[in-house]
Amino acid sequence: MQLCNGRVPQAPAVQQRQAAVRAAAPCRMKARRTREFLPVRAAFSEPEDFEDGRSQQPMPRASFQAQQLYSLLDTEKRPQVGSYNGEGFVQYFSNGPSRVDVETLNDQMRPAGALRLRHAQHPHEAFGMVFNFDGVVADLPTIKREAWVMLAQQLELPLQQQMLQHPELQMMPPEVAVVRLLRWANDRRAAIGLAMQHAELAGQLLQQHNRPLEGVREWLDTLGRFNVPCALVSGLDRSTVQAALARMTLHDHFQVMVTAEDELETISQRLLTASVKLGRAPNMCVYFDSSPPGITAAHNVTFKAVAVQGIYRPHQLKNADITCSSLQDLSVINMRRLFANMGSEFMDLQKQAASQRNSNNDSANKGGRRRRIANAMMEPDE
């Protein structure tokens, strides 16, 4: 028996059998890994068909009304806050773009002349109130929640009660919530079909919704008695919002409306647009919202923020200037106290007169402190 490279030569039959085993081993290993890791992947991430849109199931046909409500009500992803660095609007002219930031709006919209005297006699009229229709005036989260329950009952799908209270179910796009949270679909086409059905049910419930949230009517009546201008901000279209306000008998309480027809990208742009339409400077407006992104956007554009408790807990709304469980807990004096420290708050510019600055320097010198001499040269002794 001869040695070949330190190995013992084997029979051809043994070599063929070992080659067949090595060829079949990767297939068995791949199948075993697929069986082991497939449930974990389905539990923590969406399938590949949801990413690229491929699906063997036909997409459910939806009515035109369902598609329109889906595009207005449900496909609005989590809105961006905006104005992180104080930016406002960009206006395009023949000589180039002109950028208007928040500070410029505050300076240009400062009341002067007869309007300043009017606000001195009636200080409540100097403020502007901006309301979010989706979570403060109308109980839109509850409507969406009821639509999910109705959809689960119609299609006999499993639905946990604790999942209905999840905040991400309201902020997440419905086609993503169907796959990640509710686990009703495994591909994109089926998820979009369920989302359209949910939008149609939510639209039907919104047409039947004729009562605002608790305390909204009383608070708006109080602001109306003091002639405080009010604006409404919403991600829905104008006709839907006007019809809902007419059913709630609140159509005459808002002087300004900012809706989807304005084609604004961020929450900050909606707030700045509302302040411009109201004729009030951004630092003289108050924004009422029930979500942390809205509160952050209000502070970015120098608004005061009032948080109304809803799907978020109080500790998640701690950045607001005032947090209340209902609008009926507020009073007009609370709004005036928000602006009591205006000009002396954090990051506010402080102005100091030259005479006052010189007097401060003289008092410091009299106290025995030696003045600092810079760029001085001593003369040599003669």
C-alpha positions as CSV (number, residue, x, y, z in Angstrom):
1,M,0.0,0.0,0.0
2,Q,1.4,3.4,-1.1
3,L,0.9,6.7,0.6
4,C,-0.3,9.7,-1.5
5,N,0.2,13.1,0.2
6,G,0.0,11.5,3.6
7,R,-3.5,10.0,3.0
8,V,-4.5,6.4,2.4
9,P,-6.1,5.8,-1.0
10,Q,-9.7,4.6,-0.7
11,A,-11.8,2.5,-3.0
12,P,-13.8,4.2,-5.8
13,A,-17.1,3.2,-4.2
14,V,-16.2,4.8,-0.9
15,Q,-15.1,8.0,-2.6
16,Q,-18.4,8.2,-4.5
17,R,-20.4,7.7,-1.3
18,Q,-18.5,10.4,0.6
19,A,-18.9,12.8,-2.3
20,A,-22.6,12.2,-2.3
21,V,-22.8,12.9,1.4
22,R,-20.8,16.1,1.1
23,A,-23.1,17.3,-1.8
24,A,-26.3,16.6,0.2
25,A,-25.0,18.1,3.5
26,P,-25.4,21.9,2.6
27,C,-29.0,21.3,1.4
28,R,-29.9,19.6,4.7
29,M,-28.2,22.4,6.7
30,K,-30.0,25.1,4.7
31,A,-33.3,23.4,5.2
32,R,-32.7,23.1,8.9
33,R,-31.7,26.7,9.3
34,T,-34.8,27.8,7.4
35,R,-37.1,25.8,9.7
36,E,-35.4,27.2,12.8
37,F,-35.2,30.9,12.0
38,L,-38.4,31.4,9.9
39,P,-40.7,31.9,12.9
40,V,-38.2,34.4,14.5
41,R,-38.0,36.4,11.3
42,A,-41.8,36.5,11.0
43,A,-42.1,37.7,14.5
44,F,-39.6,40.6,14.4
45,S,-39.6,41.9,10.8
46,E,-41.8,42.0,7.7
47,P,-41.6,39.4,4.9
48,E,-39.7,40.0,1.7
49,D,-43.0,40.3,-0.2
50,F,-43.9,43.3,1.9
51,E,-40.7,45.1,1.0
52,D,-40.7,44.8,-2.8
53,G,-44.5,44.6,-3.3
54,R,-44.6,41.2,-4.9
55,S,-47.5,39.0,-3.9
56,Q,-49.3,36.0,-5.3
57,Q,-52.6,37.1,-3.8
58,P,-54.7,39.6,-5.9
59,M,-55.1,43.0,-4.4
60,P,-58.7,43.6,-3.2
61,R,-60.7,46.1,-5.2
62,A,-61.8,49.1,-3.3
63,S,-64.3,51.9,-4.1
64,F,-63.2,55.3,-5.1
65,Q,-64.4,56.7,-1.8
66,A,-62.3,54.2,0.1
67,Q,-59.2,55.1,-2.0
68,Q,-59.8,58.8,-1.4
69,L,-60.2,58.3,2.4
70,Y,-57.1,56.1,2.4
71,S,-55.0,58.7,0.7
72,L,-56.2,61.5,3.1
73,L,-56.8,59.7,6.4
74,D,-54.5,56.7,6.6
75,T,-51.5,57.1,4.3
76,E,-50.3,60.2,6.2
77,K,-47.1,58.9,7.7
78,R,-45.8,60.3,10.9
79,P,-45.5,64.0,10.2
80,Q,-42.1,65.7,10.5
81,V,-41.7,68.3,13.2
82,G,-39.7,70.8,11.1
83,S,-38.1,74.2,12.0
84,Y,-35.3,72.5,14.0
85,N,-33.1,75.6,13.4
86,G,-35.8,78.2,13.3
87,E,-36.4,78.0,9.5
88,G,-39.8,79.2,8.2
89,F,-40.8,79.6,4.6
90,V,-38.9,79.9,1.3
91,Q,-40.3,82.4,-1.3
92,Y,-39.1,82.3,-4.9
93,F,-38.7,85.6,-6.7
94,S,-37.1,86.6,-10.0
95,N,-33.9,87.5,-8.3
96,G,-33.7,84.3,-6.3
97,P,-35.2,82.6,-3.3
98,S,-36.0,84.5,-0.2
99,R,-36.0,82.7,3.1
100,V,-38.2,83.9,6.0
101,D,-37.3,82.5,9.3
102,V,-39.3,82.5,12.6
103,E,-37.5,85.5,14.1
104,T,-38.2,87.6,11.0
105,L,-41.9,86.8,11.2
106,N,-41.9,87.8,14.9
107,D,-40.3,91.1,14.0
108,Q,-42.4,91.9,11.0
109,M,-45.7,90.9,12.6
110,R,-45.2,92.9,15.8
111,P,-48.3,95.1,16.4
112,A,-47.8,98.8,15.9
113,G,-49.8,102.0,15.7
114,A,-53.6,101.7,16.4
115,L,-53.4,97.9,16.7
116,R,-50.8,98.2,19.5
117,L,-53.1,100.6,21.4
118,R,-56.0,98.2,20.8
119,H,-54.1,95.3,22.3
120,A,-53.0,97.4,25.3
121,Q,-56.7,98.1,26.1
122,H,-57.8,94.5,25.3
123,P,-54.8,92.2,26.0
124,H,-56.7,89.0,25.3
125,E,-57.1,89.9,21.6
126,A,-53.3,90.0,21.2
127,F,-53.1,86.2,21.4
128,G,-53.9,83.6,18.8
129,M,-55.2,80.1,19.5
130,V,-54.4,77.2,17.1
131,F,-56.2,73.8,17.6
132,N,-55.4,70.4,16.2
133,F,-58.6,68.9,14.7
134,D,-57.3,65.3,14.6
135,G,-56.7,64.9,18.3
136,V,-58.1,67.9,20.2
137,V,-61.4,68.8,18.6
138,A,-62.5,65.5,17.1
139,D,-61.8,62.2,18.8
140,L,-60.0,60.7,15.7
141,P,-58.0,58.1,17.6
142,T,-61.2,56.6,19.0
143,I,-62.7,56.5,15.5
144,K,-59.7,54.7,14.1
145,R,-59.8,52.3,17.0
146,E,-63.4,51.5,16.4
147,A,-62.7,51.0,12.7
148,W,-60.1,48.3,13.6
149,V,-62.6,46.5,15.8
150,M,-65.2,46.6,13.1
151,L,-62.8,45.3,10.5
152,A,-61.7,42.5,12.7
153,Q,-65.3,41.4,13.3
154,Q,-66.2,41.5,9.6
155,L,-63.2,39.4,8.5
156,E,-63.0,37.3,11.7
157,L,-59.4,38.3,12.4
158,P,-57.8,38.0,15.9
159,L,-57.4,41.3,17.7
160,Q,-56.1,41.9,21.2
161,Q,-57.6,44.6,23.4
162,Q,-54.2,45.8,24.7
163,M,-53.1,46.4,21.1
164,L,-55.8,48.9,20.6
165,Q,-54.3,51.2,23.3
166,H,-50.9,51.1,21.6
167,P,-49.9,54.7,20.5
168,E,-48.0,53.3,17.5
169,L,-51.3,52.0,16.1
170,Q,-52.4,55.6,15.7
171,M,-49.1,57.1,14.4
172,M,-48.0,54.2,12.2
173,P,-49.3,53.9,8.6
174,P,-52.1,51.3,8.6
175,E,-50.5,49.1,6.0
176,V,-47.4,48.8,8.2
177,A,-49.5,48.3,11.4
178,V,-51.4,45.4,9.7
179,V,-48.1,43.6,9.3
180,R,-46.0,44.6,12.3
181,L,-48.6,45.0,15.1
182,L,-51.8,43.2,14.1
183,R,-50.1,40.4,12.1
184,W,-53.1,40.2,9.7
185,A,-51.1,40.0,6.4
186,N,-47.7,38.9,5.2
187,D,-47.4,40.9,1.9
188,R,-47.9,44.4,0.8
189,R,-50.9,44.0,-1.4
190,A,-53.0,42.3,1.2
191,A,-51.9,45.0,3.8
192,I,-53.0,47.8,1.5
193,G,-56.3,46.2,0.8
194,L,-57.0,45.9,4.6
195,A,-55.9,49.5,5.1
196,M,-58.4,50.7,2.5
197,Q,-61.2,48.8,4.1
198,H,-60.1,50.3,7.4
199,A,-60.2,53.8,5.9
200,E,-63.7,53.2,4.5
201,L,-65.0,52.2,7.9
202,A,-63.2,55.1,9.6
203,G,-64.8,57.5,7.0
204,Q,-68.3,56.1,7.8
205,L,-67.7,56.5,11.5
206,L,-66.4,60.1,11.0
207,Q,-69.6,61.0,9.1
208,Q,-71.6,59.8,12.1
209,H,-69.4,61.6,14.6
210,N,-71.3,64.7,15.8
211,R,-69.9,65.4,19.2
212,P,-66.5,67.1,20.0
213,L,-64.3,66.1,22.8
214,E,-65.2,67.1,26.3
215,G,-64.7,70.8,27.1
216,V,-64.0,71.9,23.6
217,R,-67.3,73.8,23.1
218,E,-67.1,75.5,26.5
219,W,-63.5,76.6,25.9
220,L,-64.3,77.9,22.4
221,D,-67.3,79.9,23.7
222,T,-65.1,81.4,26.4
223,L,-62.5,82.5,23.8
224,G,-65.3,83.9,21.7
225,R,-66.5,86.1,24.5
226,F,-63.0,87.7,24.8
227,N,-62.6,88.1,21.0
228,V,-59.6,85.8,20.9
229,P,-59.0,84.6,17.2
230,C,-58.9,80.8,16.7
231,A,-57.4,78.7,13.9
232,L,-57.8,75.0,13.1
233,V,-55.1,72.7,11.7
234,S,-55.8,69.3,10.2
235,G,-54.3,66.7,7.9
236,L,-57.6,66.0,6.3
237,D,-59.2,67.9,3.4
238,R,-61.2,71.0,3.9
239,S,-64.6,69.6,2.9
240,T,-64.3,66.7,5.4
241,V,-63.3,69.1,8.2
242,Q,-66.1,71.6,7.4
243,A,-68.7,68.9,7.3
244,A,-67.5,67.5,10.6
245,L,-67.6,71.0,12.2
246,A,-71.1,71.6,10.9
247,R,-72.3,68.4,12.6
248,M,-70.6,69.5,15.8
249,T,-72.1,73.1,15.4
250,L,-68.6,74.5,15.7
251,H,-68.4,75.9,12.1
252,D,-68.5,79.6,13.4
253,H,-65.8,79.3,16.0
254,F,-62.7,79.2,13.8
255,Q,-61.7,82.2,11.6
256,V,-58.8,80.3,9.9
257,M,-58.4,76.7,8.7
258,V,-55.2,75.0,7.5
259,T,-55.9,71.7,5.8
260,A,-54.4,69.2,3.3
261,E,-55.1,71.6,0.4
262,D,-52.3,73.9,1.6
263,E,-49.8,71.2,0.8
264,L,-47.5,71.7,3.8
265,E,-44.9,69.2,4.6
266,T,-44.2,69.7,8.4
267,I,-46.2,70.5,11.5
268,S,-44.2,73.7,11.9
269,Q,-45.2,75.0,8.5
270,R,-48.9,74.4,9.4
271,L,-48.4,76.4,12.6
272,L,-46.6,79.3,10.9
273,T,-49.3,79.4,8.2
274,A,-52.0,79.5,10.8
275,S,-50.3,82.4,12.6
276,V,-49.8,84.4,9.4
277,K,-53.5,83.9,8.5
278,L,-54.5,85.0,12.0
279,G,-52.4,88.1,11.8
280,R,-50.5,87.2,15.0
281,A,-46.8,86.8,15.5
282,P,-45.7,83.2,16.2
283,N,-44.5,84.1,19.7
284,M,-48.0,85.3,20.6
285,C,-49.8,82.1,19.6
286,V,-50.8,79.0,21.6
287,Y,-51.0,75.5,20.1
288,F,-53.3,72.8,21.5
289,D,-52.3,69.2,20.6
290,S,-52.2,65.8,22.1
291,S,-49.0,64.3,20.7
292,P,-45.3,64.9,21.5
293,P,-44.3,65.8,17.9
294,G,-46.9,68.6,17.9
295,I,-45.5,70.0,21.2
296,T,-42.0,70.0,19.9
297,A,-43.0,71.7,16.6
298,A,-44.8,74.4,18.6
299,H,-41.7,75.2,20.6
300,N,-39.5,75.2,17.5
301,V,-41.6,78.1,16.1
302,T,-41.8,80.0,19.4
303,F,-45.4,78.9,20.1
304,K,-46.7,78.1,23.5
305,A,-47.8,74.5,23.8
306,V,-50.8,73.1,25.7
307,A,-51.0,69.3,25.8
308,V,-54.4,67.6,26.1
309,Q,-54.1,64.0,27.5
310,G,-55.2,61.3,25.0
311,I,-53.5,58.2,23.8
312,Y,-50.2,59.5,25.4
313,R,-49.5,59.4,29.1
314,P,-48.7,62.6,31.1
315,H,-45.0,61.9,31.4
316,Q,-44.8,61.7,27.6
317,L,-46.2,65.3,27.4
318,K,-43.9,66.8,30.0
319,N,-42.4,69.3,27.5
320,A,-45.6,71.2,27.2
321,D,-46.1,74.5,29.0
322,I,-49.5,73.3,30.4
323,T,-50.8,69.7,30.5
324,C,-54.5,69.2,31.1
325,S,-56.9,66.3,31.0
326,S,-59.6,68.4,29.3
327,L,-60.0,71.9,27.9
328,Q,-62.7,72.7,30.4
329,D,-59.9,72.9,33.0
330,L,-58.4,76.0,31.4
331,S,-59.2,79.7,31.8
332,V,-58.2,82.8,29.9
333,I,-55.9,83.9,32.8
334,N,-53.9,80.7,32.2
335,M,-53.2,81.8,28.7
336,R,-52.1,85.3,29.9
337,R,-49.7,83.7,32.4
338,L,-48.0,81.8,29.7
339,F,-46.7,85.1,28.3
340,A,-45.9,86.7,31.7
341,N,-42.2,86.1,31.4
342,M,-42.0,87.0,27.8
343,G,-38.6,88.4,26.9
344,S,-36.8,87.0,30.0
345,E,-37.1,83.3,29.3
346,F,-34.4,80.9,28.3
347,M,-32.7,81.7,25.0
348,D,-34.4,85.1,24.7
349,L,-32.3,88.0,23.5
350,Q,-31.5,90.5,26.3
351,K,-31.1,94.2,25.4
352,Q,-29.0,96.5,27.5
353,A,-28.6,100.3,27.1
354,A,-25.2,101.8,26.7
355,S,-25.6,104.1,29.7
356,Q,-26.6,101.2,31.9
357,R,-23.5,99.2,30.7
358,N,-21.2,102.2,31.5
359,S,-22.7,102.6,35.0
360,N,-22.1,98.9,35.7
361,N,-18.5,99.3,34.7
362,D,-18.0,102.3,36.9
363,S,-19.6,100.6,39.9
364,A,-17.3,97.6,39.4
365,N,-14.2,99.9,39.3
366,K,-15.2,101.6,42.5
367,G,-15.5,98.3,44.2
368,G,-11.7,97.9,44.1
369,R,-11.4,95.8,41.0
370,R,-8.5,96.6,38.7
371,R,-9.4,97.2,35.1
372,R,-7.9,95.0,32.6
373,I,-5.4,96.7,30.2
374,A,-4.9,95.2,26.8
375,N,-2.5,96.1,24.0
376,A,-0.5,98.5,26.3
377,M,3.2,99.3,26.1
378,M,5.3,100.7,28.9
379,E,7.6,103.6,28.2
380,P,11.3,103.2,29.2
381,D,12.6,105.2,32.1
382,E,14.7,108.2,31.2
